[in-house]
């Protein structure tokens, strides 16, 4: 399909987003930017969060992973369900009880300033790397199929996309994102369903027939009962549970939208509605992956997993309409994760690092500071995307989950220690624990999975014999985040003491 036509639709989509942003950001202030004036509609938040949670990585990498991992990814999704229950009925009541703007303020009230800064730091680190990895993946697809053909270099594509995201987020923040995410989630889901239908018809069958064909290939297998496998069912489910708790419940980007809802009851309805829809949507992405691999086998298509969906959707076999739908759905999947990330990182840095809420500066000066931080994070995103381009990693969802396991572990340990114990911490030693724990977890994972790290780092670590003798073939998977959180919890216990002061605990919900 003509790249010029695709480019025209991309520009038209941006214009629509800017129109929504202009309309929703009128009379906005810092409270609008940070928490939407606590007036967000819970149904819009729930629907928009689908796009934020899935992102362009899910849109590309989850279908691409079916060829080698069947439907094993759905084990993680089942774990998400358990994690979201904890968020709805344990964490959200805490956040609303304390009337938080940044969820990391809880750590300061519970333990002290260093706990607050550590929580904010690990969120900023993890979200920056994760969001830019997602951004890189989608830009790479757009670059291959549109911008390279128009002679536009990769860095220019990245720069323009980030500038456009800045244009519709810098004023309204969360207040605007609630609406733009709803629009973009709609575009993504419509594109997903249409692509499934069109490609299924191209196979010469219906959905029932496609499911039978996928079953014959083994693609529809959900549970893996090989204990030594990295995708062993219990590891994926438990790991998915704690990934959800950490990457949603302890993540300022996701919780920033939840606490923008006016009351706890509506926020909990938002979380459970979001959970139900997410379960269905992830299954649809896996079904799409199976259909894509069936079509690829039928037509002798061999490409890297992350390029499979784009290669088929934009091929000459299909009409131009499916290509346009794919591109719109792809950027609809991209933007909710990137615009929300830049906004939440700005909020976190302003509130948790700079202490803007405690500042005596005028509202105008605070806004000026917030805008500087917002543009700075956009610049950081630009540099990080170029770094990923240089590394050129494939099947990037594996990297994101691994990095999250390392960086969200301290957050998991800090919040768990605060909620489950009544002990106080030696504030000066919190940073020591929060640095040592993830390093220990990372070292353990490297010994367990030396081949994974050797492939990513392109070096020989010489750890295979040690791995065989210690783990006997067992591979640490998504339970890495739990291991990391346990290491942090144990370390915090050693620097803690019984506290006579009142503790911030939860009442029954």
QUICORWO-V576007 format. One record per pair of residues at least 24 apart in sequence whose C-alpha atoms are under 7 Angstrom apart, sorted by sequence separation. I is the first residue (numbers start at 1). J is the second residue. D is the distance in whole Angstrom. If there is no record, write none. Layout:
<<I | J | D> <I | J | D>>
This chain:
<<346 | 370 | 7> <410 | 434 | 5> <448 | 474 | 7> <449 | 475 | 6> <346 | 373 | 6> <448 | 475 | 5> <449 | 476 | 7> <346 | 374 | 5> <448 | 476 | 6> <409 | 438 | 7> <407 | 438 | 7> <445 | 476 | 6> <342 | 374 | 7> <406 | 438 | 5> <342 | 377 | 6> <342 | 378 | 7> <406 | 442 | 7> <441 | 480 | 7> <441 | 483 | 7> <441 | 484 | 5> <438 | 484 | 6> <437 | 484 | 6> <437 | 487 | 5> <437 | 488 | 5> <434 | 488 | 6> <433 | 488 | 6> <433 | 491 | 6> <433 | 492 | 7> <35 | 101 | 7> <429 | 495 | 7> <426 | 495 | 6> <425 | 495 | 6> <426 | 496 | 6> <219 | 290 | 6> <425 | 496 | 4> <409 | 481 | 5> <413 | 485 | 4> <417 | 489 | 6> <424 | 496 | 5> <425 | 497 | 6> <408 | 481 | 7> <409 | 482 | 7> <412 | 485 | 5> <413 | 486 | 6> <423 | 496 | 6> <424 | 497 | 6> <410 | 484 | 7> <423 | 497 | 5> <424 | 498 | 6> <405 | 480 | 5> <406 | 481 | 6> <409 | 484 | 5> <410 | 485 | 6> <413 | 488 | 5> <414 | 489 | 7> <423 | 498 | 5> <424 | 499 | 5> <214 | 290 | 6> <405 | 481 | 4> <409 | 485 | 4> <413 | 489 | 5> <423 | 499 | 5> <57 | 134 | 6> <422 | 499 | 6> <56 | 134 | 6> <406 | 484 | 7> <410 | 488 | 6> <57 | 137 | 7> <210 | 291 | 7> <422 | 503 | 6> <56 | 138 | 6> <174 | 257 | 7> <419 | 505 | 6> <253 | 340 | 6> <253 | 341 | 6> <306 | 394 | 7> <306 | 395 | 6> <305 | 395 | 7> <200 | 291 | 7> <253 | 344 | 5> <196 | 288 | 6> <203 | 295 | 6> <252 | 344 | 6> <195 | 322 | 7> <123 | 251 | 7> <48 | 178 | 6> <51 | 181 | 7> <45 | 178 | 6> <48 | 181 | 5> <51 | 184 | 7> <44 | 178 | 7> <48 | 182 | 4> <51 | 185 | 5> <191 | 325 | 5> <47 | 182 | 6> <50 | 185 | 7> <191 | 326 | 6> <48 | 185 | 6> <33 | 171 | 7> <36 | 174 | 5> <44 | 182 | 6> <191 | 329 | 5> <7 | 146 | 7> <33 | 172 | 5> <34 | 173 | 7> <35 | 174 | 6> <36 | 175 | 4> <6 | 146 | 7> <32 | 172 | 6> <33 | 173 | 4> <34 | 174 | 6> <32 | 173 | 7> <33 | 174 | 5> <187 | 328 | 7> <188 | 329 | 4> <3 | 145 | 7> <32 | 174 | 7> <33 | 175 | 6> <187 | 329 | 5> <188 | 330 | 7> <3 | 146 | 5> <28 | 171 | 7> <32 | 175 | 5> <28 | 172 | 6> <188 | 332 | 5> <187 | 332 | 6> <188 | 333 | 6> <3 | 149 | 7> <25 | 171 | 6> <21 | 168 | 5> <25 | 172 | 4> <75 | 222 | 7> <185 | 332 | 6> <24 | 172 | 7> <70 | 218 | 7> <71 | 219 | 6> <74 | 222 | 6> <75 | 223 | 7> <184 | 332 | 4> <185 | 333 | 7> <70 | 219 | 4> <71 | 220 | 5> <72 | 221 | 7> <103 | 252 | 6> <184 | 333 | 7> <18 | 168 | 5> <25 | 175 | 7> <70 | 220 | 6> <71 | 221 | 6> <72 | 222 | 5> <102 | 252 | 7> <17 | 168 | 7> <24 | 175 | 7> <25 | 176 | 6> <70 | 221 | 6> <71 | 222 | 5> <72 | 223 | 6> <24 | 176 | 5> <72 | 224 | 7> <184 | 336 | 7> <66 | 219 | 7> <21 | 176 | 6> <181 | 336 | 5> <75 | 233 | 6> <79 | 237 | 4> <83 | 241 | 4> <87 | 245 | 6> <91 | 249 | 7> <72 | 231 | 7> <78 | 237 | 6> <79 | 238 | 6> <82 | 241 | 6> <83 | 242 | 6> <20 | 180 | 7> <76 | 236 | 5> <79 | 239 | 7> <80 | 240 | 5> <84 | 244 | 6> <75 | 236 | 6> <76 | 237 | 5> <79 | 240 | 4> <80 | 241 | 5> <83 | 244 | 5> <84 | 245 | 7> <250 | 411 | 7> <75 | 237 | 5> <79 | 241 | 4> <83 | 245 | 5> <87 | 249 | 5> <246 | 408 | 6> <17 | 180 | 6> <76 | 239 | 7> <77 | 240 | 6> <177 | 340 | 7> <76 | 240 | 4> <80 | 244 | 5> <246 | 412 | 6> <96 | 264 | 6> <169 | 339 | 7> <173 | 343 | 6> <93 | 264 | 7> <165 | 339 | 6> <88 | 268 | 5> <88 | 271 | 6> <84 | 275 | 7> <81 | 275 | 6> <138 | 334 | 7> <135 | 334 | 7> <170 | 371 | 7> <77 | 279 | 7> <135 | 338 | 7> <170 | 374 | 7> <131 | 337 | 7> <131 | 338 | 6> <131 | 341 | 7> <45 | 257 | 7> <127 | 341 | 7> <71 | 286 | 6> <162 | 378 | 7> <42 | 261 | 6> <40 | 260 | 6> <41 | 261 | 6> <66 | 286 | 7> <35 | 256 | 6> <38 | 259 | 7> <39 | 260 | 6> <40 | 261 | 5> <124 | 345 | 6> <35 | 257 | 7> <38 | 260 | 4> <39 | 261 | 6> <40 | 262 | 7> <63 | 285 | 6> <37 | 260 | 7> <38 | 261 | 5> <39 | 262 | 5> <62 | 285 | 7> <63 | 286 | 5> <66 | 289 | 6> <159 | 382 | 7> <35 | 259 | 7> <36 | 260 | 5> <38 | 262 | 5> <42 | 266 | 6> <46 | 270 | 5> <50 | 274 | 7> <62 | 286 | 7> <66 | 290 | 6> <158 | 382 | 7> <35 | 260 | 5> <42 | 267 | 6> <45 | 270 | 7> <46 | 271 | 6> <49 | 274 | 7> <63 | 288 | 6> <64 | 289 | 6> <63 | 289 | 4> <67 | 293 | 7> <43 | 270 | 6> <46 | 273 | 6> <47 | 274 | 6> <42 | 270 | 5> <46 | 274 | 5> <50 | 278 | 6> <120 | 348 | 7> <120 | 352 | 6> <117 | 352 | 7> <117 | 353 | 6> <240 | 478 | 7> <243 | 481 | 7> <239 | 478 | 4> <242 | 481 | 7> <65 | 305 | 6> <239 | 479 | 4> <242 | 482 | 6> <64 | 305 | 4> <238 | 479 | 7> <64 | 306 | 5> <235 | 477 | 7> <236 | 478 | 6> <239 | 481 | 7> <235 | 478 | 6> <239 | 482 | 7> <61 | 305 | 7> <64 | 308 | 6> <235 | 479 | 6> <61 | 306 | 5> <228 | 473 | 6> <229 | 474 | 6> <230 | 475 | 5> <60 | 306 | 6> <102 | 348 | 7> <228 | 474 | 4> <229 | 475 | 6> <230 | 476 | 6> <231 | 477 | 6> <228 | 475 | 6> <230 | 477 | 5> <60 | 309 | 6> <102 | 351 | 7> <132 | 381 | 6> <136 | 385 | 5> <132 | 384 | 6> <133 | 385 | 7> <136 | 388 | 7> <132 | 385 | 6> <133 | 388 | 7> <130 | 400 | 6> <59 | 330 | 7> <56 | 330 | 6> <59 | 333 | 7> <56 | 333 | 5> <55 | 333 | 5> <56 | 334 | 5> <126 | 404 | 6> <54 | 333 | 7> <55 | 334 | 5> <55 | 336 | 7> <126 | 407 | 6> <51 | 333 | 6> <55 | 337 | 5> <52 | 336 | 5> <51 | 336 | 6> <52 | 337 | 5> <122 | 407 | 6> <122 | 408 | 7> <119 | 411 | 6> <110 | 418 | 7> <115 | 427 | 7> <1 | 314 | 7> <34 | 347 | 6> <111 | 424 | 6> <114 | 427 | 6> <118 | 431 | 7> <111 | 425 | 6> <114 | 428 | 7> <1 | 316 | 7> <112 | 427 | 6> <115 | 430 | 6> <111 | 427 | 7> <114 | 430 | 7> <6 | 324 | 6> <10 | 328 | 7> <1 | 320 | 6> <61 | 395 | 6> <61 | 397 | 6> <30 | 367 | 7> <57 | 397 | 6> <110 | 504 | 6> <94 | 506 | 6> <89 | 509 | 7>>
